[in-house]
Amino acid sequence: MNRCLVVLMVLFCCGRGLVVAAPIAYVPNEKSSSITLIDTATDQVVAEMTGVERPRGGAISKDGRLLFVSDQPAQALQVFDLISRQKVNTIHLGKSPEGVYGSADGKWMSVAVEEDNAVHFINVATGKNEFQIVTQGKNPEHAVFSPDGRWVYVSAEDADSVDVIDLKERREVSVIKVGMRPRGIAFTPDARLAYVACEMVNKVYVINVADQKVLSVVEAGLRVNGVTMSPDGQTVYVSNGGDGTVSAIDTKTNKIVKTVKVGARPWNMSITPEGKKLYVANGRTNDVSVIDTGSMEKIIDIKVGQLPWGVFLLP
């Protein structure tokens, strides 16, 4: 069997069915109405998936079986089986869904729905849109679960704050003041810190989760946007859309240690499970830059479809 043509391999371990993801990165192309599949072992495009008009945010289920992708014109979340690569469900949302994230326990998918000013929560097991929480911030873009499953941090494009949702109580419990136009969010694996990119002020805000207050502010590049945490929590990566660069921030010192040039308007990113390679979607050059995180050097630019929004990998 040609490994490059396989999305998932099913292994059985200790009497349990365990789905282990093959090294595939999924890239939603907004203008091409497609999802490009990249084999991260070879950094080659191996396939494309269709069935979504304008793919944007997305996330893979914890068991590796399903891909959830927001579809802006359909006002829906499209669900794909990753073995057959076929669409298996459409979950109706509100107007202009964008960022999609999975909870660490695998039970929930969150979807930031911009024109509803709300976050919708999808039950992964049932495929149902179970509940919604209205946010104070207007045009929410990302709604990210803390690794301990307690919080959901929400960034909104027309805001200068982060909305904090208590997942157990299913309500917004606080608002954290940051800079204008917060975008990407990432937590350290211990859920102690959260990093929030604020595009209009070119800064990354470091939030102490325990007291929900800003601990530090990092000067970043022009129009800082996407944020991705390394699996070991030692480095957080941010994309600088106006500079066409990606910067690495040391989470111990909260200082930028290196910046690398990528394509035009780098946006959302994803890192391989072992943390060795970072994949960055470049919206204006229609490619994905691959960065070696050890050397912080760019390895290759991979051509994809038009206006790639981000990259999804099994966490």
C-alpha positions in Angstrom: 0.0 0.0 0.0 1.3 3.4 -0.9 1.6 5.4 2.3 1.3 8.7 0.6 -2.2 7.7 -0.5 -3.3 6.8 3.0 -4.8 9.4 5.4 -5.0 7.2 8.4 -3.8 3.9 9.6 -5.9 1.9 12.1 -3.9 0.1 14.8 -5.2 -2.1 17.5 -3.4 -1.9 20.8 -4.2 -3.5 24.2 -7.6 -4.7 22.9 -8.7 -1.2 21.9 -9.3 0.3 18.5 -6.8 3.2 18.3 -6.7 5.4 15.2 -3.2 6.9 14.6 -2.9 9.7 12.2 -0.5 9.4 9.3 1.7 12.5 8.9 -0.9 14.5 6.9 -1.4 18.3 7.1 -4.8 19.7 5.9 -4.8 23.1 4.3 -8.2 24.9 3.6 -8.1 27.1 0.5 -10.8 29.7 0.8 -10.9 30.8 -2.8 -10.2 27.4 -4.3 -13.1 25.6 -2.4 -10.7 22.8 -1.6 -8.6 21.2 1.1 -5.0 20.4 0.2 -3.4 17.3 1.8 0.4 17.4 2.5 2.4 14.4 3.6 4.6 15.9 6.3 7.1 13.1 5.9 7.9 14.1 2.4 6.4 17.7 2.3 4.6 16.8 -0.9 1.0 17.4 -1.9 -0.7 14.0 -2.1 -4.4 14.8 -2.6 -7.2 17.4 -2.5 -10.6 17.2 -0.9 -13.7 19.0 -2.1 -17.2 19.4 -0.7 -16.9 22.8 1.0 -17.5 26.1 -0.7 -15.3 28.4 1.4 -13.2 26.4 3.9 -11.7 28.4 6.8 -11.1 27.1 10.3 -10.9 23.4 11.1 -9.9 20.7 13.5 -9.4 17.0 13.6 -11.2 14.9 16.2 -9.1 13.4 18.9 -9.4 9.9 17.6 -8.2 11.0 14.1 -11.3 9.9 12.3 -13.1 13.2 11.4 -12.2 16.6 10.1 -14.4 19.5 11.0 -14.2 22.5 8.6 -16.2 25.8 8.8 -17.9 26.8 5.5 -18.7 30.5 5.4 -21.4 30.6 2.6 -23.1 27.5 3.9 -23.2 28.9 7.4 -22.2 25.4 8.5 -19.5 23.0 9.8 -18.7 20.4 7.2 -17.6 17.0 8.6 -15.3 14.7 6.6 -14.4 11.1 7.2 -10.6 11.0 7.0 -10.4 7.4 5.8 -12.8 7.7 2.9 -12.2 11.5 2.5 -15.9 11.9 2.0 -18.2 14.4 3.6 -20.4 12.6 6.2 -22.3 15.4 7.9 -23.3 19.1 7.7 -23.8 20.9 11.0 -25.8 24.1 10.7 -24.4 27.2 12.5 -24.9 30.9 12.1 -23.5 33.6 9.8 -19.9 33.6 8.9 -18.3 30.7 11.0 -14.5 30.9 11.2 -12.1 29.3 13.8 -12.7 25.7 14.8 -11.0 24.0 17.8 -11.3 20.7 19.7 -11.3 20.2 23.4 -8.4 18.1 24.9 -10.8 15.4 26.0 -12.2 15.1 22.5 -15.8 15.8 23.5 -16.3 19.2 22.0 -15.6 21.3 18.9 -15.9 25.1 19.3 -16.8 27.3 16.3 -16.5 31.1 16.4 -19.4 32.5 14.5 -18.6 36.1 13.5 -21.9 37.7 12.6 -23.8 35.9 15.5 -21.2 37.2 17.9 -21.3 33.8 19.5 -19.4 30.6 20.0 -21.2 27.4 19.0 -20.3 24.1 20.8 -20.6 20.9 18.8 -20.9 17.5 20.5 -18.4 15.4 18.6 -20.1 12.1 19.5 -23.5 13.1 18.3 -22.6 15.7 15.7 -25.1 18.1 17.2 -24.8 21.8 17.7 -25.5 21.5 21.4 -25.3 25.1 22.8 -24.2 28.6 22.0 -22.6 31.4 24.1 -22.9 35.0 23.1 -19.6 37.0 23.4 -19.1 40.7 24.3 -16.4 40.9 21.6 -17.8 41.6 18.1 -16.9 39.3 15.2 -15.3 36.4 17.2 -12.6 34.6 15.2 -11.0 32.0 17.5 -12.4 30.1 20.5 -9.6 28.0 22.0 -10.0 25.5 24.8 -7.5 25.5 27.7 -5.7 22.1 27.9 -7.3 21.4 31.3 -10.7 21.8 29.8 -11.8 24.5 32.1 -11.8 27.6 29.9 -12.5 28.8 26.4 -10.6 32.0 25.4 -12.3 33.9 22.6 -10.7 36.6 20.4 -12.9 39.0 18.4 -11.7 41.1 15.5 -13.7 44.2 16.6 -12.5 44.2 20.2 -9.6 45.0 22.5 -10.2 42.1 24.9 -10.5 38.4 25.3 -13.8 36.8 26.3 -13.4 34.0 28.9 -16.0 31.2 28.9 -16.3 28.8 31.8 -17.0 25.5 30.0 -18.6 23.8 33.0 -20.9 26.7 33.7 -21.5 27.3 30.0 -21.3 31.1 30.3 -18.9 34.0 29.8 -17.4 34.8 33.2 -14.9 37.5 32.5 -13.2 39.8 29.9 -9.5 40.4 29.8 -8.3 43.7 28.3 -5.6 43.3 25.6 -4.7 45.3 22.4 -6.9 46.0 19.5 -8.0 43.2 17.2 -6.9 40.1 19.1 -6.4 37.1 16.7 -4.6 33.8 17.4 -4.5 32.3 20.9 -2.4 29.4 22.3 -2.1 28.0 25.8 1.0 26.4 27.4 0.4 22.6 27.9 0.0 23.1 31.6 -2.7 25.7 31.0 -0.8 28.2 33.1 -0.3 30.9 30.4 -2.2 32.0 27.3 -0.6 33.9 24.4 -2.8 36.3 22.4 -1.7 38.0 19.2 -3.2 41.5 18.8 -2.9 42.6 15.2 -3.5 46.3 15.2 -0.9 47.0 18.0 1.7 44.4 16.8 2.0 42.9 20.2 1.5 39.5 21.9 -0.2 39.6 25.3 0.8 36.9 27.8 -2.1 36.1 30.2 -1.7 34.4 33.6 -4.7 32.1 33.5 -4.9 31.7 37.3 -6.0 35.3 37.8 -7.1 36.1 34.2 -4.7 39.1 34.0 -2.0 40.2 31.6 1.4 39.1 32.8 3.6 40.4 30.0 3.5 42.1 26.6 5.8 41.0 23.8 6.6 43.4 20.9 6.0 41.3 17.7 6.2 42.0 14.0 3.8 43.9 11.8 0.2 42.7 12.0 0.9 39.7 14.2 -1.8 37.1 13.7 -1.5 33.3 14.1 -0.2 31.7 17.3 1.0 28.1 17.8 2.5 26.5 20.9 5.3 23.9 20.8 4.2 20.5 22.3 6.8 21.0 25.1 5.5 24.5 26.0 9.0 26.0 25.7 8.3 28.0 22.5 5.4 29.9 21.1 5.3 30.8 17.4 3.6 33.8 15.9 3.0 34.8 12.3 3.5 38.5 11.4 1.2 39.1 8.4 2.6 42.5 7.4 6.2 41.4 7.6 5.9 38.0 6.0 7.7 36.4 8.9 7.3 33.9 11.8 8.8 34.6 15.2 9.7 32.2 18.0 9.1 33.4 21.6 10.8 31.7 24.5 8.0 31.1 27.1 10.5 31.3 30.0 11.7 34.8 29.1 8.8 36.0 26.9 11.3 37.3 24.4 11.6 36.7 20.7 14.6 34.5 20.1 14.5 34.2 16.3 12.5 35.4 13.3 12.4 33.7 9.9 11.1 34.9 6.5 8.2 33.0 4.9 5.6 33.9 2.3 3.2 36.8 1.9 0.6 37.3 4.7 1.4 34.3 6.8 -1.8 33.4 8.7 -2.7 30.4 10.8 -0.2 27.6 11.5 0.2 24.1 13.0 3.0 22.1 14.4 3.8 18.4 14.1 3.0 16.3 17.1 6.7 15.9 18.0 7.3 19.6 17.5 10.0 19.3 14.8 8.3 21.1 11.9 5.9 24.1 11.8 3.5 24.6 8.8 2.5 28.1 8.0 -0.3 29.1 5.6 0.7 32.1 3.4 -2.5 33.7 2.2 -1.1 36.0 -0.5 1.5 33.6 -2.1 -0.9 30.6 -2.0 1.6 28.3 -0.4 2.6 26.7 2.9 6.1 27.4 4.4 7.7 24.6 6.4 10.0 25.6 9.2 12.5 23.4 11.0 11.9 24.4 14.6 15.3 23.3 15.7 17.2 25.6 13.5 14.3 28.1 12.9 15.1 27.9 9.2 12.6 27.5 6.3 12.8 24.1 4.6 10.5 24.6 1.7 7.5 26.4 0.3 4.7 24.1 -0.8 2.2 25.4 -3.4 -1.5 24.8 -2.4 -4.8 26.4 -3.5 -5.8 30.0 -3.4 -6.0 31.9 -0.2 -5.0 29.2 2.3 -6.5 30.1 5.8 -4.4 27.8 8.0 -3.0 24.3 8.5 -4.6 21.5 10.6 -2.7 18.6 12.1 -3.8 16.1 14.8 -2.5 17.6 18.0 
